[in-house]
């Protein structure tokens, strides 16, 4: 909970600090509070729609909740913002696989490996 407290303090000092809001979401997710984590990711995106990490993390939360189609959209947005984001390629691959779209999933896994090499 200490990490969450640090990020809350950062947001008290600067409520528009999108990265702190995203990191608070990660801390809350780690504490088993997924709904609160999602609120933080969504808040980070409202503050900075160009933050690919927030889209990735929101996608991860949606994926864990079984909202795979929505997760795919968030992973794709993270990749639109940062085409070389290997974590987004990888997680998009898992989401597409869950949807039965294995050929597309395999292409994303390949892109993740290629991105990780650079």
C-alpha positions in Angstrom: 0.0 0.0 0.0 3.0 2.3 0.4 3.4 2.6 -3.3 -0.2 3.5 -3.7 0.2 6.2 -1.0 3.2 7.7 -2.8 1.2 7.9 -6.1 -1.7 9.4 -4.3 0.6 12.1 -2.8 2.0 12.8 -6.3 -1.6 13.3 -7.5 -2.4 15.5 -4.6 0.5 17.7 -5.6 -0.3 17.5 -9.3 -3.8 16.2 -10.2 -2.9 16.3 -13.9 0.1 13.9 -13.6 -1.2 11.1 -15.9 1.8 8.8 -15.3 1.2 8.9 -11.6 -2.4 8.0 -12.1 -1.4 5.1 -14.3 1.1 3.9 -11.7 -1.5 4.2 -9.0 -3.6 1.9 -11.1 -0.8 -0.6 -11.2 -0.4 -0.4 -7.4 -4.1 -0.9 -6.9 -4.2 -3.8 -9.3 -1.4 -5.4 -7.3 -3.5 -5.0 -4.2 -6.3 -6.9 -5.8 -8.5 -3.8 -6.5 -9.2 -4.1 -10.2 -12.2 -1.7 -10.4 -10.2 1.0 -8.7 -7.2 0.3 -10.9 -9.4 0.6 -14.1 -10.7 4.0 -12.8 -7.1 5.2 -12.5 -6.1 3.9 -16.0 -9.2 5.6 -17.5 -8.3 8.8 -15.6 -4.7 8.7 -16.9 -6.1 8.3 -20.5 -8.4 11.3 -20.0 -5.4 13.4 -18.8 -3.1 12.1 -21.5 -4.7 10.1 -24.3 -1.2 9.6 -25.8 0.1 7.5 -22.9 0.5 4.0 -24.4 1.2 2.4 -21.0 -2.2 3.5 -19.7 -3.9 1.9 -22.7 -1.9 -1.3 -22.2 -2.8 -1.4 -18.5 -6.4 -0.8 -19.2 -6.3 -3.5 -21.8 -4.8 -5.9 -19.3 -7.5 -5.1 -16.7 -10.2 -5.6 -19.3 -8.6 -8.9 -20.5 -8.6 -10.2 -16.9 -12.2 -9.4 -16.6 -13.1 -11.4 -19.7 -13.8 -8.2 -21.8 -11.5 -9.4 -24.5 -12.9 -7.3 -27.4 -12.4 -4.1 -25.4 -8.9 -5.2 -24.4 -8.0 -5.7 -28.1 -9.1 -2.1 -28.8 -6.9 -0.8 -26.0 -3.9 -2.8 -27.1 -4.4 -1.6 -30.6 -4.5 2.0 -29.4 -1.2 1.5 -27.4 0.3 0.2 -30.7 -1.0 3.1 -32.7 0.8 5.4 -30.2 3.9 3.3 -30.0 4.2 0.8 -32.9 7.2 -0.9 -31.4 5.7 -1.6 -28.0 6.5 -5.2 -27.6 4.3 -5.7 -24.5 1.3 -4.4 -26.4 2.0 -6.8 -29.3 2.4 -9.7 -26.9 -0.8 -9.0 -25.0 -2.7 -8.3 -28.2 -1.6 -11.7 -29.4 -3.0 -13.4 -26.2 -6.3 -11.5 -26.6 -6.6 -12.4 -30.3 -5.8 -16.0 -29.5 -8.6 -16.0 -26.8 -10.9 -14.8 -29.6 -9.9 -17.7 -31.8 -8.0 -15.5 -34.2 -4.8 -17.5 -34.1 -3.2 -16.3 -37.4 -3.5 -12.7 -36.2 -2.3 -13.7 -32.8 0.8 -15.4 -34.2 1.6 -12.2 -36.2 1.5 -10.2 -33.0 3.7 -12.6 -31.2 6.2 -12.3 -34.0 6.0 -8.5 -33.8 6.6 -8.7 -30.1 9.7 -10.8 -30.6 10.9 -8.4 -33.3 10.3 -5.3 -31.2 12.1 -6.8 -28.2 15.2 -7.3 -30.3 15.5 -3.6 -31.2 
